[in-house]
Amino acid sequence: MGLLRLGAFTLSSLALAFAFQDTSPLFLFSTSKELDGFETRVPQLTTESHVTAQVQNVLKGCTTKSYVVVSQPNVRTADYASAAAAPYLQRYVARDNKKIVSSTTIPEVVGGTDAEVMTTYLKKQCGASVTEVNAADGYISLADNYPRVIKVQFMNLAQYPEERMASLKQNDIFLDAVIQSLHDEANFTVIYTTTPPPRTDDPGLSQQEHVYGQYEMDDGMSALHVELKRDLGIRTSNDSLPLFEKYMFLSPGIFMGFIAILPLFLLAYVGVSAVAGLEVSYFAFSKEMGPAAQKKQQ
């Protein structure tokens, strides 16, 4: 059961891979078991050629009658991190729909995935007819020619995050309508391909430039050209302040010096006191106690 519910957390966990550049996700779900074990053969970060070869390998059996190939350009993994961006897609990938038997997600595909390559392969391998659906028209007309490939083309997303999320949500509703319009809803496979935005159109980079501004190379000679001006303004004088507020008589350095010298004075005081406390009687220096007196006694 843990593996079956793993897809429920797939989209929410995509935010962990935001750091990769020039990558976009790939979503697959089907009413057949042809996608079982797909994620074990494909790493979470892979190249377009590798993932395309693996997808073609699992689709070579042509186990379903309808193949919905979605093309969503100009997106990144971060765009699908929020469940509000594509709620229907999340339910399909999470297998909340009982008709979905297998599903998988590849969060980071370098260079994205080409929907045209997938369509051409299915047309050749399965002998499928191709029907193109443009989401901009909002019109869905499907012929009952099986096997068939239904290619759904979405437009580029806008630059700002709010508009991007709104477009993704609208596209998500349209994709769900396409799936619901299939006459045989229990026999289909969806290949949701995406491509990353160009570096110049990357919304993440655009936001950074908006916040920080574009970097301009420093001119080494500009630092030498300093314009000096005379300050003619009236400056306030602080002569009326109290003496101890105007000057600092006990700086932190002086204070630490006193703290360090104090133990030395204490040690010197103890030493001098010990020496001064020594008592020797005057009789010890008399002639009777000297060396000559001791010889006489012997």
N, C-alpha and C positions, 0 to 999 in steps of 0.2 A: 504493500500500500504506500510505503514511503516513496518508492520510485514512481508510482503512478501520480502522486501528488507533487512531485518535484517541479513539474511545469508551472504550478501555481505561484512559485516564487521566482520564476525565471526573469520576468520583466522587471520586477522590483529589485533584483540583484544586478541588473545591468549597470547601475550607477557605479559599481566598483571598477569598471573598465573605461572610465572617461579619459584617462590619460593618453590613450593611443590616438595617434593622428592618422588621417587618411584611411579610416576604417569605418565600416557600417555593418549592421547586423543582418542575419538571414534567418527567417522563420519558416518552418515546415510543419504541416499537420495534415493528417489523412484519416480516412475512415477504414483503411486497411492497416495491416501490421508491417508494412514495408519499411517504415522508419524506425522500427525497433533496433536498438543498438547503434544507431547512427552517431550519437554523441560520443560513443566510446572510440570510434574510428577517426573522428575529426576533433582536433584540439579547439579550445575556446578562442585562440588567436591563430588564424590560418590565412593562407593566400587564396586568391580567387581561383587559380588553376587547380589547387588541391581540393577545395570544397566543391567546385564544379564537377570534377571527376568522381567524387564520392556521391554526389547527388545523382548523377547520371547512372552510376552503378546500382543504386537502390531503385531507380525508376525504370530500369531496362526490362523488368518483368511486365510492365504495363498492366498493373493489377486493378486500376480503377478506370472508369469510363470517362470521367471529366477531370481535367487538370486546369486549375486556375493559377495562372502565372501573373503575379503582381509586380509591377515596376514602380518603385517609389524612389525617385532621385533626390539628391541634395538633403540627405538626412544623416544623422549620426546616432550612436547608441544612446547618448544622453537624451535624445528626443523621445525615446520610448520608456524612460525611467519612471515617469509618472503613469499611474494606472488610468488617470483621466484622459491621457492622450489617445489611447487606443483600447478602450474597454472590451470591445468585441474580440479584437485580436488576442487580448490577454486571456479571455475565456476559452477561446479555441486552443491556444497553446497550453493552457492549464488543463485541458480536457474536461472542463466543466460541462461541455456539450457531450451527451452520452454517445453521440454518433462518432466522435473522434476517438480513435483507438490508439494512434501513435502520433507523437509530436516531438519536435526538437528545436533548439535555438542555438545558433552560433553567434555570440555577441560581437566578435571582432573579425571581419573579413577585410584584409588589406586590399584596397581598391574597389571593394564592393562586389556585387554579383550581377552578371549580365543576364537580363530577362530574355533577350533575343537569343542567346545561346541555348537557354533552356527550352525555349519554344521550338527552335530549329531541331533540337535533338528529339523532342517528343514527336514532332511531325514526321521525322525520318524513322525513328525507332518503332513507334506505335502506329504509324500511318494515320495520325490524327488530323482532323480538320482544324483550322485556326480561325477563331472569331475574335476580333479586336473590339474592346469596349473602352471608350474614352470617358473618363469620369467627369471631364469638363462639360460634356453634353448632358450628363445625368440621365441618359437613356440606355436601357438594357434590353437587348433583343438577342435571344439565344436560339440557335437551331438545334434540333434533335439529331445531330449527326455524330454518332459515337464510333470510336473514341474521339474526343474533341479537346482542344486547348482553348481556353478562354483567357485572353491576354488583357489584363486591366492596366491601363496606363494612367498614372497620377501625375500631377503637375509638380514643379519645384515648389518647395516651401518658402515662405517669406523669411526675412532676416530676423525679425524680432521674436523673442520667445513666445509671447502671447499669441501672435498671429500664427506661429508655427504649430502650437498646440491646437489652435482652432482648426487649422487645415488638416492636421492629422486626425482629429476627431471626426471631421466631415468625411474624410477618405475612409475612415474605419466604418462609418455607417454605410457608405456606398458599398464597401466590400462585403459587409454582412448582407446587404440587399442582393448582391450578385449570388452569394451562396444560397440564400433563401429562394432565389428564382430558379435554381437547378431543379429539373423535373425529377431527377433521381438523386435526392439529397443524401442518400446513404452510400454513395459510391463516388467519392471525389478526393482529390489531393490538391492542396494549396501550397504553392511555392512563392513565398513573399520575399522578393529580392529588393535590395536597396543599394544605392551608391552614395558615397560620401560627397560632401560639397567640395568644390575647389578651394584651395587655400585662401584665395582672395575673397571668396564668398563665405568662408567659414564663420558662422555666427559667433562662435566662441572667441575667435580672433578679433572680430569686429567689435565685440563688447569690450575687449581689453583695450583696443585702440581708442574706443570712445571714452574710457575711463582715464587711461594714462596718456593718451595722445601719441602721435607718431614721433618716433625718435629721429632727431636731427643730429648729424655729426657735428661735433664741436670744432670750431675754428681756432687753431692754436694761436693765431695772430690777434684774434679778437680780445684776448686777455690783456694785450699790450696797449690797446686803445682805451684809456681810462679818461673819462671827462671829469675834470675837477671843477667844482663850483664852490663859490663862497657862500657860507651859511649866513644870510642876512636876517634870519628870523630871531625873534626875542626868545631867549632861553631862560627858563626858570632857574632861580638860584636856591640852593638848599642851605645857605649860610645861617638861616634862622633856626635850623634844626638843633636839638640838644647835642652836646659834645659826644656822648656815647652812642648816639644814633648816627652821627656823621662819620665817626671813625671807629675802626675795629681795633681795640687795644689788646685783646686776648684772642689771637687766631687759633684755629685747631692745631697748627704745628707747634706753637708755643705751649699750648696746654699739654700736648703729648710729651713735649720736652720736660716739663715739670714732673709729669707722672713718671718718666724714666729716671730722672735725677733723684727723686725722693728716696727710692730704695738704696741708692748709692750713699746718700747722706746718712741713712740709718745704719748701714754697714760700717761706715767710717766712724760714726759716733760710738757704736758698740766696741769697735777695735780700740779707739782712743781711751774709752772708759776702762777697758780691761787692762791696758798698759798702765794707766794712771792709778789703778787700784792696787798695784803691786806694792807691798810694804817690806822694806829691808831695814833692820836695826842698825844703828850707828856702831854698835859693838862689833859687828862683822868686819868693819874696816879699821879697827884699832890694832896697835902694834902687838898686843898680847895674843891676838888671834892670827897674826901673820905667819909667814914661813919661818922667820928667824926664831920666833917663840916656840914653835913646834920642834925645831932642832935642839933647843935648850932642854926641852922636856925629855927628849930621847937620850 
